[in-house]
Amino acid sequence: MTLVIMAAGMGSRFGGMKQLTPLTDEGEYIMDFTIYDAALAGFDQFVLIIKEENEELFEEKIGRRLRKNGIRIRYAYQKMELPEGFAVPAGRTKPFGTGHAIMSAGRIDDNFGVVNADDCYGRDAFFRLASFLKGARDDERAHYCMVGYQVKNTLSENGSVSRGVCLADEKGYLVRVEEHKKIERRADGVIINTFDDGSTCTLPEDTTVSMNCFGFTPSFTEHLEEMFLRFLEANRSDLSKCEFFLPSEVQELIDTGRADVKILETDAVWQGVTNREDSEIFRRFMREEKARGKYPRHLWRS
């Protein structure tokens, strides 16, 4: 099985490339824990979606070391290129979104998972993902999955976070994802989201949210190519800021009956660095995980 790791983001809120910022006492990166946990779960091929100009840096910091430890890894480039008939607007430097990032990996011939490079998903998430993908096969429709987290396990101590709140049917399949852009825990312990108009809603602690951890069969890449062309055509008049988001394209496949998405509930605790102030929290968390024996002191041989 393949795990695609989206690592071409610009890290605007963090203020730098958090994908390659050391975040443990031993100098490890978030991706180190993602790949370590995923390999234990049975993933044996890793595709890093990066900017082409950063390949040498990724190879120096990540690739060379992992290959020495028997990890199969390759790079794919999210380029500022569009199909014939479309042109990138002058001045646009931001990539065309997470859906476009997956397209950059090219055709993937086995079932595969997709995650962000700057999120630490917890080992249970990868075991659940792998268990589903080992038996996933398409029939009259495609069968995909998404790991669903309890919102209480995905919050930051240093400000609000953006999460996709998931609505499921009675069989546990995803119906839709509603973006909530400003989720935080108040001083009284209640979790709320503040909408753009200033209104708020309360979220129960076990509300299921998406962290962009999906599982797909090879058919997904074919669907993406077709949907991307329609996306470009719909935005032809102004391509300066629009983005081709992975959750939106998954939603379209659900709405049109071309795919279903099973929610795989996990009680794993997300760890990430949305803001630079989160770095020390991540460092402390991993120090404790290593002290408990969940991870070796050094994940990889140098």
PyMOL commands that set and color helices and strands:
alter all, ss='L'
color gray80, all
select helices_A, chain A and resi 18-20+30-41+52-68+98-103+123-135+151-154+219-234+246-255+276-291
alter helices_A, ss='H'
color red, helices_A
select strands_A, chain A and resi 2-6+45-50+73-77+112-116+119-120+142-150+161-168+174-185+191-194+200-202+208-216+259-266+271-272
alter strands_A, ss='S'
color yellow, strands_A
deselect
rebuild
show_as cartoon
